[in-house]
Each structure stands twice: as C-alpha cells, then as structure tokens.
Amino acid sequence: MRASLSSPSCSAVLRDLPVLLVAVVWGSSFLAVQRVAEPGTVVAMLVLRFGLVLPLLGLAAWRALRKLTRTEWLGGAALGLVLSGIFLLETYGAVHTSATNAGLIISLTMVLTPLGESALGRTAPPRAFLAAAGLAVLGVALLTGDGGLRPPTLGDLLVLGAALVRSAYVLAMARTRAVRNTDMLAVTWVQLAVATAVFAVVALAVGPAPWTVALSYGAGQWAWLLHLSLFCTLFAFFVQMWAVRATSPSRVSLLLGTEPLWAAIFGITVAGNRMGPLALLGGALVLVATEWGRRTAHTPRPTGSEDGTGTVADAGTGEQTREPAPA
C-alpha cells in the first residue's frame, strides 16, 4: 500500500487534485453569486465578499507589503481599478443570466487573450486558432439565443464585456513593469484592496449599505458568501501559489481550464437551468472551441512561466490563469 501511495502516478494525482478543486469551486461561483446577490445588492455583496478575505490575506502578505515601493503600490492600484470593473461586469452579468451561460461566456477569455497578444505583437495567430475562435463565436450565438434568433440578454452582454476586459487585464499585468517582479501575494492584496475600496465607494450611491445586506442574510446565504470568500478567493489563490511550484504552469492551466465545464454542470444540476437542443450544442461548441484554442495558440509570452504578478503564464499558449476569486 505504501508503495502504491508513493508511486509517481499517485503523486501526480495528489498534486493535481487541489488545482482541479479550484476549477470546481470557480465553476460554482456563478451559482453562489446568484444565491447571495440580486441586481440591487451586487455592490454590497462584493464589499462583503472581499472585506472578509482581505484581513486574512493581509496577514499573510504583511512582510511583503512593507517592502513595496511607491511605484509598485501605484502599479498594483491601477490594476486594481481594472479588476474592480471586471468583478462589477461579471457579477452584474451573473445575476441577469443563467449560471450556465455566465460560466461558458466568461471562458471566452481563453480565446480572446491570445488574440489580443497576437494583435499587440503584430503576429498572425495560427489558422487552427482562428478556426477555434470562430467556433467559439458560433457557440456563444447558439447558447445566448437558445437556438433561436433572439438577441443575447443584458446579463450575457455584461459577462461578455467582463471577458473582454479580463483579457485586457491579463495582457496589462504581463506588461506592467511596476509589478513585474513584485511579490505576487503583496500585489494581489493591493489589487483586491483597491477593488474593494471602489466597491465601497460605489455602494454609497448604489443600493443598500453592505452592513444592511449582511444583517438580512440567513444561514444559507452566509454559507454561500463564505464559500465565495474563503474557497473561491483565499483557497484558490494559495493553491495556485503552491501549484506553480509543485507542477508545471501548463498543467495548472489545463486543469483550471475545466472551470466552464463545472459551471455548466452546477448550472444544469443545481440551479436547474434548462437549455434547448441548439443551446446545448452551443455550450458544447464553446467548451470544445476554448480548449482547442488553448492548445493551438502559440503567442509569445513577455515573461517567464511565473511572472511574479499573481498570475501563471501558460508555457504553450501565453495564456495566464485568472486572478483568485473570479466570480
């Protein structure tokens, strides 16, 4: 028994399991958002979500934060402003569409990022990648139209906007010199702190106060909120930090790329999302196209396999894993 547990294949499974679990909890995050937020309480929920995790992450990052220079603080703050826009678009989108749609549409980041990298580098992407991108667009059209000629919903468009901004954010992180060699734990805290401050300011003018929303939550909603804060954010971040040292960035990226599949599974089985045959086909096309795109894009990376900014660059595609706590 000891021999089997110490075998290389068993060790690989044990290393992969936490990363796969991150993909699972990320896939559940869209459903969790729908359980704790309504259109009028999105901003307040975001304040609570990150307000709960910031002190814990700050304790772990305290020493590194004290070493940050003024330039590094400003660079992290600028990225935090972009990150706040991503979370607002993604979360508002998630409460206006199905959990399945949200999880599948946000996965287009995997296709959009290499396209952006090619545009910035003035290099033509491989034909196979362009075919995958076209297939993804077709899949989204079938998915959001539910197989008909109906236009996408507001939620679908907001999540699509989040995917576009997230792609720009990933590219910006890789090129922001101010944070390129900064401790990833410290710069992530700065970004999340700035994003939370933005949410707190917006909450003053939009919807109820965060403490009012917190008092209105029952046990079930608090459980979902803690799931978003502790598992989708804190747990996911530390697993990524560990995984990039325990396994290859390509393997981490491959495992985290299963997130839209889990989002679809949670949306259909738990949220009860109903999809027509053509919409199901569209969802399948999105999954196939994004994975095909991940495997066929060979855009140049501006940095090494670990860029020190809180993301892990995929050695094969130039893609980077998402910031902790994507919702």
Short mmCIF file of the C-alpha atoms (twelve columns), coordinates in Angstrom:
data_MODEL
# 
_entry.id   MODEL 
# 
loop_
_atom_site.group_PDB 
_atom_site.id 
_atom_site.type_symbol 
_atom_site.label_atom_id 
_atom_site.label_alt_id 
_atom_site.label_comp_id 
_atom_site.label_asym_id 
_atom_site.label_seq_id 
_atom_site.Cartn_x 
_atom_site.Cartn_y 
_atom_site.Cartn_z 
_atom_site.pdbx_PDB_model_num 
ATOM 1   C CA . MET A 1   0.000   0.000  0.000   1 
ATOM 2   C CA . ARG A 2   2.827   2.407  0.864   1 
ATOM 3   C CA . ALA A 3   4.498   1.681  -2.440  1 
ATOM 4   C CA . SER A 4   1.351   2.487  -4.363  1 
ATOM 5   C CA . LEU A 5   0.855   5.722  -2.472  1 
ATOM 6   C CA . SER A 6   4.410   6.813  -3.219  1 
ATOM 7   C CA . SER A 7   4.226   5.937  -6.921  1 
ATOM 8   C CA . PRO A 8   4.792   8.771  -9.425  1 
ATOM 9   C CA . SER A 9   1.261   8.443  -10.812 1 
ATOM 10  C CA . CYS A 10  -0.284  8.705  -7.353  1 
ATOM 11  C CA . SER A 11  1.875   11.722 -6.512  1 
ATOM 12  C CA . ALA A 12  0.757   13.413 -9.739  1 
ATOM 13  C CA . VAL A 13  -2.895  12.816 -8.852  1 
ATOM 14  C CA . LEU A 14  -2.385  14.278 -5.364  1 
ATOM 15  C CA . ARG A 15  -0.730  17.365 -6.879  1 
ATOM 16  C CA . ASP A 16  -3.488  17.771 -9.470  1 
ATOM 17  C CA . LEU A 17  -6.408  17.297 -7.095  1 
ATOM 18  C CA . PRO A 18  -6.219  20.694 -5.308  1 
ATOM 19  C CA . VAL A 19  -5.913  22.512 -8.653  1 
ATOM 20  C CA . LEU A 20  -8.891  20.621 -10.051 1 
ATOM 21  C CA . LEU A 21  -10.804 21.507 -6.889  1 
ATOM 22  C CA . VAL A 22  -10.085 25.189 -7.592  1 
ATOM 23  C CA . ALA A 23  -11.651 24.767 -11.050 1 
ATOM 24  C CA . VAL A 24  -14.681 23.148 -9.401  1 
ATOM 25  C CA . VAL A 25  -15.192 25.942 -6.843  1 
ATOM 26  C CA . TRP A 26  -14.673 28.580 -9.535  1 
ATOM 27  C CA . GLY A 27  -17.312 26.809 -11.616 1 
ATOM 28  C CA . SER A 28  -19.674 27.009 -8.652  1 
ATOM 29  C CA . SER A 29  -19.017 30.724 -8.102  1 
ATOM 30  C CA . PHE A 30  -21.638 31.835 -10.647 1 
ATOM 31  C CA . LEU A 31  -24.300 29.824 -8.848  1 
ATOM 32  C CA . ALA A 32  -23.059 31.158 -5.493  1 
ATOM 33  C CA . VAL A 33  -23.368 34.746 -6.718  1 
ATOM 34  C CA . GLN A 34  -26.983 34.128 -7.680  1 
ATOM 35  C CA . ARG A 35  -27.666 32.765 -4.202  1 
ATOM 36  C CA . VAL A 36  -26.318 35.826 -2.352  1 
ATOM 37  C CA . ALA A 37  -26.925 38.757 -4.700  1 
ATOM 38  C CA . GLU A 38  -29.763 40.435 -6.539  1 
ATOM 39  C CA . PRO A 39  -29.402 43.273 -9.067  1 
ATOM 40  C CA . GLY A 40  -29.806 45.831 -6.279  1 
ATOM 41  C CA . THR A 41  -27.323 44.225 -3.849  1 
ATOM 42  C CA . VAL A 42  -24.434 43.282 -6.152  1 
ATOM 43  C CA . VAL A 43  -22.081 46.037 -4.981  1 
ATOM 44  C CA . ALA A 44  -22.825 45.489 -1.299  1 
ATOM 45  C CA . MET A 45  -22.188 41.774 -1.715  1 
ATOM 46  C CA . LEU A 46  -18.817 42.470 -3.369  1 
ATOM 47  C CA . VAL A 47  -17.806 44.642 -0.409  1 
ATOM 48  C CA . LEU A 48  -18.697 41.820 1.961   1 
ATOM 49  C CA . ARG A 49  -17.063 39.146 -0.156  1 
ATOM 50  C CA . PHE A 50  -13.657 40.804 -0.325  1 
ATOM 51  C CA . GLY A 51  -13.919 42.602 3.008   1 
ATOM 52  C CA . LEU A 52  -13.992 39.188 4.677   1 
ATOM 53  C CA . VAL A 53  -10.908 37.885 2.916   1 
ATOM 54  C CA . LEU A 54  -8.676  40.978 2.861   1 
ATOM 55  C CA . PRO A 55  -7.636  40.827 6.556   1 
ATOM 56  C CA . LEU A 56  -6.634  37.161 6.246   1 
ATOM 57  C CA . LEU A 57  -4.717  37.729 3.024   1 
ATOM 58  C CA . GLY A 58  -3.185  40.873 4.504   1 
ATOM 59  C CA . LEU A 59  -1.763  38.955 7.476   1 
ATOM 60  C CA . ALA A 60  -0.031  36.552 5.094   1 
ATOM 61  C CA . ALA A 61  1.237   39.404 2.906   1 
ATOM 62  C CA . TRP A 62  2.251   41.835 5.672   1 
ATOM 63  C CA . ARG A 63  6.020   41.465 5.363   1 
ATOM 64  C CA . ALA A 64  5.937   41.671 1.567   1 
ATOM 65  C CA . LEU A 65  3.625   44.698 1.672   1 
ATOM 66  C CA . ARG A 66  6.082   46.612 3.851   1 
ATOM 67  C CA . LYS A 67  8.746   46.166 1.167   1 
ATOM 68  C CA . LEU A 68  6.669   47.546 -1.710  1 
ATOM 69  C CA . THR A 69  7.900   50.725 -3.338  1 
ATOM 70  C CA . ARG A 70  5.673   53.676 -4.206  1 
ATOM 71  C CA . THR A 71  5.808   52.659 -7.881  1 
ATOM 72  C CA . GLU A 72  4.715   49.107 -7.038  1 
ATOM 73  C CA . TRP A 73  1.819   50.401 -4.936  1 
ATOM 74  C CA . LEU A 74  0.682   52.641 -7.788  1 
ATOM 75  C CA . GLY A 75  1.040   49.861 -10.365 1 
ATOM 76  C CA . GLY A 76  -0.965  47.453 -8.233  1 
ATOM 77  C CA . ALA A 77  -3.584  50.136 -7.572  1 
ATOM 78  C CA . ALA A 78  -4.013  50.826 -11.289 1 
ATOM 79  C CA . LEU A 79  -4.542  47.132 -11.966 1 
ATOM 80  C CA . GLY A 80  -6.950  47.002 -9.033  1 
ATOM 81  C CA . LEU A 81  -9.138  49.627 -10.707 1 
ATOM 82  C CA . VAL A 82  -9.364  47.427 -13.811 1 
ATOM 83  C CA . LEU A 83  -10.039 44.398 -11.627 1 
ATOM 84  C CA . SER A 84  -12.964 46.186 -9.960  1 
ATOM 85  C CA . GLY A 85  -14.512 46.746 -13.395 1 
ATOM 86  C CA . ILE A 86  -14.175 43.057 -14.201 1 
ATOM 87  C CA . PHE A 87  -15.900 41.975 -10.995 1 
ATOM 88  C CA . LEU A 88  -18.711 44.504 -11.442 1 
ATOM 89  C CA . LEU A 89  -19.402 43.406 -15.031 1 
ATOM 90  C CA . GLU A 90  -19.090 39.719 -14.220 1 
ATOM 91  C CA . THR A 91  -21.231 39.821 -11.080 1 
ATOM 92  C CA . TYR A 92  -23.975 42.021 -12.523 1 
ATOM 93  C CA . GLY A 93  -23.949 39.730 -15.556 1 
ATOM 94  C CA . ALA A 94  -24.225 36.610 -13.407 1 
ATOM 95  C CA . VAL A 95  -27.395 37.861 -11.698 1 
ATOM 96  C CA . HIS A 96  -29.001 38.751 -15.044 1 
ATOM 97  C CA . THR A 97  -28.344 35.468 -16.857 1 
ATOM 98  C CA . SER A 98  -28.099 31.782 -16.035 1 
ATOM 99  C CA . ALA A 99  -25.141 30.325 -14.158 1 
ATOM 100 C CA . THR A 100 -24.501 28.078 -17.158 1 
ATOM 101 C CA . ASN A 101 -24.367 30.956 -19.632 1 
ATOM 102 C CA . ALA A 102 -22.138 33.038 -17.361 1 
ATOM 103 C CA . GLY A 103 -19.627 30.239 -16.867 1 
ATOM 104 C CA . LEU A 104 -19.427 29.413 -20.565 1 
ATOM 105 C CA . ILE A 105 -19.269 33.006 -21.847 1 
ATOM 106 C CA . ILE A 106 -16.513 34.053 -19.426 1 
ATOM 107 C CA . SER A 107 -14.425 31.145 -20.724 1 
ATOM 108 C CA . LEU A 108 -14.024 33.099 -23.984 1 
ATOM 109 C CA . THR A 109 -11.178 34.863 -22.157 1 
ATOM 110 C CA . MET A 110 -9.073  31.840 -23.128 1 
ATOM 111 C CA . VAL A 111 -9.617  32.696 -26.796 1 
ATOM 112 C CA . LEU A 112 -9.650  36.494 -26.529 1 
ATOM 113 C CA . THR A 113 -6.346  36.731 -24.650 1 
ATOM 114 C CA . PRO A 114 -4.172  35.068 -27.325 1 
ATOM 115 C CA . LEU A 115 -5.950  37.166 -29.978 1 
ATOM 116 C CA . GLY A 116 -5.018  40.294 -28.065 1 
ATOM 117 C CA . GLU A 117 -1.464  39.043 -27.632 1 
ATOM 118 C CA . SER A 118 -1.179  38.474 -31.370 1 
ATOM 119 C CA . ALA A 119 -2.545  41.954 -32.103 1 
ATOM 120 C CA . LEU A 120 -0.081  43.603 -29.722 1 
ATOM 121 C CA . GLY A 121 2.805   41.562 -31.104 1 
ATOM 122 C CA . ARG A 122 1.664   42.152 -34.691 1 
ATOM 123 C CA . THR A 123 1.832   38.441 -35.397 1 
ATOM 124 C CA . ALA A 124 -0.810  36.384 -37.168 1 
ATOM 125 C CA . PRO A 125 -2.350  33.674 -34.961 1 
ATOM 126 C CA . PRO A 126 -2.347  30.108 -36.323 1 
ATOM 127 C CA . ARG A 127 -5.190  29.262 -38.684 1 
ATOM 128 C CA . ALA A 128 -6.341  26.497 -36.355 1 
ATOM 129 C CA . PHE A 129 -6.684  29.057 -33.561 1 
ATOM 130 C CA . LEU A 130 -8.745  31.373 -35.775 1 
ATOM 131 C CA . ALA A 131 -10.988 28.433 -36.593 1 
ATOM 132 C CA . ALA A 132 -11.375 27.750 -32.866 1 
ATOM 133 C CA . ALA A 133 -12.237 31.413 -32.256 1 
ATOM 134 C CA . GLY A 134 -14.890 31.311 -34.982 1 
ATOM 135 C CA . LEU A 135 -16.319 28.128 -33.493 1 
ATOM 136 C CA . ALA A 136 -16.481 29.806 -30.074 1 
ATOM 137 C CA . VAL A 137 -18.395 32.770 -31.518 1 
ATOM 138 C CA . LEU A 138 -20.872 30.402 -33.174 1 
ATOM 139 C CA . GLY A 139 -21.259 28.521 -29.905 1 
ATOM 140 C CA . VAL A 140 -21.995 31.716 -27.956 1 
ATOM 141 C CA . ALA A 141 -24.557 32.777 -30.579 1 
ATOM 142 C CA . LEU A 142 -26.403 29.463 -30.226 1 
ATOM 143 C CA . LEU A 143 -26.078 29.488 -26.450 1 
ATOM 144 C CA . THR A 144 -27.295 33.024 -25.794 1 
ATOM 145 C CA . GLY A 145 -30.046 32.838 -28.412 1 
ATOM 146 C CA . ASP A 146 -31.149 29.479 -27.014 1 
ATOM 147 C CA . GLY A 147 -31.021 28.153 -30.537 1 
ATOM 148 C CA . GLY A 148 -33.240 30.908 -31.936 1 
ATOM 149 C CA . LEU A 149 -32.837 34.394 -33.384 1 
ATOM 150 C CA . ARG A 150 -33.295 36.194 -30.079 1 
ATOM 151 C CA . PRO A 151 -30.628 38.734 -29.112 1 
ATOM 152 C CA . PRO A 152 -28.445 37.965 -26.081 1 
ATOM 153 C CA . THR A 153 -29.749 39.105 -22.707 1 
ATOM 154 C CA . LEU A 154 -28.293 42.005 -20.749 1 
ATOM 155 C CA . GLY A 155 -26.565 39.514 -18.471 1 
ATOM 156 C CA . ASP A 156 -24.960 37.714 -21.410 1 
ATOM 157 C CA . LEU A 157 -23.605 41.018 -22.755 1 
ATOM 158 C CA . LEU A 158 -22.251 42.057 -19.353 1 
ATOM 159 C CA . VAL A 159 -20.406 38.760 -18.918 1 
ATOM 160 C CA . LEU A 160 -19.057 39.069 -22.468 1 
ATOM 161 C CA . GLY A 161 -17.832 42.552 -21.541 1 
ATOM 162 C CA . ALA A 162 -16.158 41.068 -18.460 1 
ATOM 163 C CA . ALA A 163 -14.385 38.507 -20.674 1 
ATOM 164 C CA . LEU A 164 -13.087 41.311 -22.927 1 
ATOM 165 C CA . VAL A 165 -11.863 43.418 -20.002 1 
ATOM 166 C CA . ARG A 166 -10.345 40.363 -18.295 1 
ATOM 167 C CA . SER A 167 -8.337  39.620 -21.422 1 
ATOM 168 C CA . ALA A 168 -7.067  43.201 -21.486 1 
ATOM 169 C CA . TYR A 169 -6.263  42.919 -17.776 1 
ATOM 170 C CA . VAL A 170 -4.194  39.761 -18.264 1 
ATOM 171 C CA . LEU A 171 -2.230  41.419 -21.066 1 
ATOM 172 C CA . ALA A 172 -1.747  44.567 -18.980 1 
ATOM 173 C CA . MET A 173 -0.454  42.586 -15.997 1 
ATOM 174 C CA . ALA A 174 2.152   40.891 -18.143 1 
ATOM 175 C CA . ARG A 175 3.370   44.276 -19.408 1 
ATOM 176 C CA . THR A 176 3.183   46.429 -16.288 1 
ATOM 177 C CA . ARG A 177 6.817   46.852 -15.319 1 
ATOM 178 C CA . ALA A 178 5.921   48.319 -11.939 1 
ATOM 179 C CA . VAL A 179 4.636   44.946 -10.702 1 
ATOM 180 C CA . ARG A 180 6.508   42.501 -12.923 1 
ATOM 181 C CA . ASN A 181 8.995   41.430 -10.255 1 
ATOM 182 C CA . THR A 182 6.816   42.207 -7.249  1 
ATOM 183 C CA . ASP A 183 5.834   39.563 -4.717  1 
ATOM 184 C CA . MET A 184 2.635   38.004 -6.077  1 
ATOM 185 C CA . LEU A 185 0.970   37.833 -2.665  1 
ATOM 186 C CA . ALA A 186 1.556   41.528 -1.980  1 
ATOM 187 C CA . VAL A 187 0.453   42.802 -5.389  1 
ATOM 188 C CA . THR A 188 -2.686  40.656 -5.272  1 
ATOM 189 C CA . TRP A 189 -3.597  42.142 -1.889  1 
ATOM 190 C CA . VAL A 190 -3.106  45.673 -3.245  1 
ATOM 191 C CA . GLN A 191 -5.332  44.946 -6.240  1 
ATOM 192 C CA . LEU A 192 -8.093  43.374 -4.172  1 
ATOM 193 C CA . ALA A 193 -7.881  46.179 -1.587  1 
ATOM 194 C CA . VAL A 194 -8.260  48.843 -4.268  1 
ATOM 195 C CA . ALA A 195 -11.123 46.934 -5.899  1 
ATOM 196 C CA . THR A 196 -12.863 46.630 -2.520  1 
ATOM 197 C CA . ALA A 197 -12.416 50.364 -1.916  1 
ATOM 198 C CA . VAL A 198 -14.047 51.044 -5.293  1 
ATOM 199 C CA . PHE A 199 -16.977 48.800 -4.358  1 
ATOM 200 C CA . ALA A 200 -17.334 50.562 -1.000  1 
ATOM 201 C CA . VAL A 201 -17.473 53.992 -2.679  1 
ATOM 202 C CA . VAL A 202 -19.972 52.823 -5.299  1 
ATOM 203 C CA . ALA A 203 -22.084 51.233 -2.553  1 
ATOM 204 C CA . LEU A 204 -22.627 54.688 -1.067  1 
ATOM 205 C CA . ALA A 205 -24.670 55.622 -4.141  1 
ATOM 206 C CA . VAL A 206 -25.994 52.274 -5.379  1 
ATOM 207 C CA . GLY A 207 -28.300 50.006 -3.418  1 
ATOM 208 C CA . PRO A 208 -28.372 49.270 0.319   1 
ATOM 209 C CA . ALA A 209 -25.353 49.541 2.603   1 
ATOM 210 C CA . PRO A 210 -23.193 46.408 2.940   1 
ATOM 211 C CA . TRP A 211 -23.981 46.040 6.665   1 
ATOM 212 C CA . THR A 212 -27.698 46.191 5.888   1 
ATOM 213 C CA . VAL A 213 -27.313 43.381 3.383   1 
ATOM 214 C CA . ALA A 214 -25.189 41.400 5.853   1 
ATOM 215 C CA . LEU A 215 -27.906 41.660 8.513   1 
ATOM 216 C CA . SER A 216 -30.526 40.484 6.013   1 
ATOM 217 C CA . TYR A 217 -28.664 37.275 5.160   1 
ATOM 218 C CA . GLY A 218 -29.832 33.973 6.543   1 
ATOM 219 C CA . ALA A 219 -27.606 31.000 7.333   1 
ATOM 220 C CA . GLY A 220 -27.763 29.670 3.777   1 
ATOM 221 C CA . GLN A 221 -26.717 32.984 2.233   1 
ATOM 222 C CA . TRP A 222 -23.863 33.370 4.700   1 
ATOM 223 C CA . ALA A 223 -22.687 29.882 3.762   1 
ATOM 224 C CA . TRP A 224 -22.621 30.834 0.070   1 
ATOM 225 C CA . LEU A 225 -20.864 34.127 0.864   1 
ATOM 226 C CA . LEU A 226 -18.186 32.341 2.890   1 
ATOM 227 C CA . HIS A 227 -17.836 29.890 0.017   1 
ATOM 228 C CA . LEU A 228 -17.109 32.798 -2.337  1 
ATOM 229 C CA . SER A 229 -14.678 34.443 0.091   1 
ATOM 230 C CA . LEU A 230 -12.801 31.518 1.562   1 
ATOM 231 C CA . PHE A 231 -12.855 28.929 -1.216  1 
ATOM 232 C CA . CYS A 232 -13.237 30.878 -4.479  1 
ATOM 233 C CA . THR A 233 -10.797 33.554 -3.312  1 
ATOM 234 C CA . LEU A 234 -8.431  32.608 -0.480  1 
ATOM 235 C CA . PHE A 235 -8.166  28.862 -1.101  1 
ATOM 236 C CA . ALA A 236 -7.875  29.359 -4.867  1 
ATOM 237 C CA . PHE A 237 -5.063  31.878 -4.539  1 
ATOM 238 C CA . PHE A 238 -2.900  29.799 -2.212  1 
ATOM 239 C CA . VAL A 239 -3.432  26.637 -4.260  1 
ATOM 240 C CA . GLN A 240 -2.228  28.495 -7.355  1 
ATOM 241 C CA . MET A 241 0.860   29.738 -5.485  1 
ATOM 242 C CA . TRP A 242 1.615   26.188 -4.361  1 
ATOM 243 C CA . ALA A 243 0.779   24.534 -7.675  1 
ATOM 244 C CA . VAL A 244 3.112   26.641 -9.801  1 
ATOM 245 C CA . ARG A 245 5.974   25.307 -7.691  1 
ATOM 246 C CA . ALA A 246 4.710   21.732 -7.407  1 
ATOM 247 C CA . THR A 247 3.769   21.169 -11.049 1 
ATOM 248 C CA . SER A 248 4.112   22.821 -14.447 1 
ATOM 249 C CA . PRO A 249 2.255   26.026 -15.410 1 
ATOM 250 C CA . SER A 250 0.878   24.223 -18.477 1 
ATOM 251 C CA . ARG A 251 -0.636  21.519 -16.282 1 
ATOM 252 C CA . VAL A 252 -2.134  24.098 -13.927 1 
ATOM 253 C CA . SER A 253 -3.622  25.985 -16.872 1 
ATOM 254 C CA . LEU A 254 -5.080  22.792 -18.335 1 
ATOM 255 C CA . LEU A 255 -6.772  21.832 -15.074 1 
ATOM 256 C CA . LEU A 256 -8.114  25.330 -14.403 1 
ATOM 257 C CA . GLY A 257 -9.429  25.359 -17.976 1 
ATOM 258 C CA . THR A 258 -12.113 22.870 -16.909 1 
ATOM 259 C CA . GLU A 259 -13.897 25.653 -14.987 1 
ATOM 260 C CA . PRO A 260 -16.608 26.315 -17.644 1 
ATOM 261 C CA . LEU A 261 -17.455 22.609 -17.662 1 
ATOM 262 C CA . TRP A 262 -18.074 22.705 -13.902 1 
ATOM 263 C CA . ALA A 263 -20.064 25.924 -14.262 1 
ATOM 264 C CA . ALA A 264 -22.331 24.179 -16.768 1 
ATOM 265 C CA . ILE A 265 -22.684 21.139 -14.509 1 
ATOM 266 C CA . PHE A 266 -23.647 23.273 -11.481 1 
ATOM 267 C CA . GLY A 267 -25.974 25.422 -13.572 1 
ATOM 268 C CA . ILE A 268 -27.879 22.475 -15.012 1 
ATOM 269 C CA . THR A 269 -27.928 20.130 -11.999 1 
ATOM 270 C CA . VAL A 270 -28.207 22.559 -9.063  1 
ATOM 271 C CA . ALA A 271 -29.652 25.786 -10.492 1 
ATOM 272 C CA . GLY A 272 -31.996 23.881 -12.793 1 
ATOM 273 C CA . ASN A 273 -31.032 25.806 -15.928 1 
ATOM 274 C CA . ARG A 274 -32.987 24.493 -18.893 1 
ATOM 275 C CA . MET A 275 -31.396 24.584 -22.329 1 
ATOM 276 C CA . GLY A 276 -32.860 23.683 -25.692 1 
ATOM 277 C CA . PRO A 277 -31.032 21.287 -28.048 1 
ATOM 278 C CA . LEU A 278 -29.343 24.051 -30.045 1 
ATOM 279 C CA . ALA A 279 -28.368 25.914 -26.879 1 
ATOM 280 C CA . LEU A 280 -26.816 22.709 -25.551 1 
ATOM 281 C CA . LEU A 281 -24.958 22.382 -28.844 1 
ATOM 282 C CA . GLY A 282 -23.776 25.982 -28.474 1 
ATOM 283 C CA . GLY A 283 -22.487 25.296 -24.967 1 
ATOM 284 C CA . ALA A 284 -20.639 22.220 -26.184 1 
ATOM 285 C CA . LEU A 285 -19.102 24.223 -29.039 1 
ATOM 286 C CA . VAL A 286 -17.862 26.862 -26.573 1 
ATOM 287 C CA . LEU A 287 -16.193 24.179 -24.448 1 
ATOM 288 C CA . VAL A 288 -14.593 22.499 -27.455 1 
ATOM 289 C CA . ALA A 289 -13.531 25.782 -29.064 1 
ATOM 290 C CA . THR A 290 -11.926 27.265 -25.948 1 
ATOM 291 C CA . GLU A 291 -9.949  24.078 -25.290 1 
ATOM 292 C CA . TRP A 292 -8.966  23.862 -28.969 1 
ATOM 293 C CA . GLY A 293 -7.908  27.497 -28.853 1 
ATOM 294 C CA . ARG A 294 -5.834  26.904 -25.710 1 
ATOM 295 C CA . ARG A 295 -3.975  24.107 -27.428 1 
ATOM 296 C CA . THR A 296 -3.390  25.780 -30.792 1 
ATOM 297 C CA . ALA A 297 -2.486  29.359 -29.798 1 
ATOM 298 C CA . HIS A 298 1.240   29.919 -29.720 1 
ATOM 299 C CA . THR A 299 1.576   33.607 -28.960 1 
ATOM 300 C CA . PRO A 300 4.838   34.848 -27.469 1 
ATOM 301 C CA . ARG A 301 4.982   35.433 -23.751 1 
ATOM 302 C CA . PRO A 302 6.555   38.600 -22.426 1 
ATOM 303 C CA . THR A 303 7.709   36.961 -19.215 1 
ATOM 304 C CA . GLY A 304 8.762   33.620 -17.796 1 
ATOM 305 C CA . SER A 305 6.491   30.794 -16.686 1 
ATOM 306 C CA . GLU A 306 5.797   32.592 -13.429 1 
ATOM 307 C CA . ASP A 307 5.637   36.320 -13.854 1 
ATOM 308 C CA . GLY A 308 5.577   37.291 -10.216 1 
ATOM 309 C CA . THR A 309 2.372   39.294 -10.542 1 
ATOM 310 C CA . GLY A 310 -0.178  36.877 -9.240  1 
ATOM 311 C CA . THR A 311 -0.809  35.015 -12.489 1 
ATOM 312 C CA . VAL A 312 0.744   31.974 -14.020 1 
ATOM 313 C CA . ALA A 313 1.583   32.111 -17.707 1 
ATOM 314 C CA . ASP A 314 0.888   29.000 -19.714 1 
ATOM 315 C CA . ALA A 315 4.063   27.863 -21.394 1 
ATOM 316 C CA . GLY A 316 2.269   26.745 -24.530 1 
ATOM 317 C CA . THR A 317 -0.317  29.438 -25.177 1 
ATOM 318 C CA . GLY A 318 0.842   32.544 -23.402 1 
ATOM 319 C CA . GLU A 319 -2.446  32.399 -21.516 1 
ATOM 320 C CA . GLN A 320 -2.467  33.218 -17.864 1 
ATOM 321 C CA . THR A 321 -4.617  31.783 -15.159 1 
ATOM 322 C CA . ARG A 322 -7.234  34.056 -13.664 1 
ATOM 323 C CA . GLU A 323 -6.777  36.161 -10.619 1 
ATOM 324 C CA . PRO A 324 -8.028  34.473 -7.491  1 
ATOM 325 C CA . ALA A 325 -11.724 34.768 -6.910  1 
ATOM 326 C CA . PRO A 326 -13.208 35.168 -10.266 1 
ATOM 327 C CA . ALA A 327 -16.977 35.187 -9.827  1 
# 
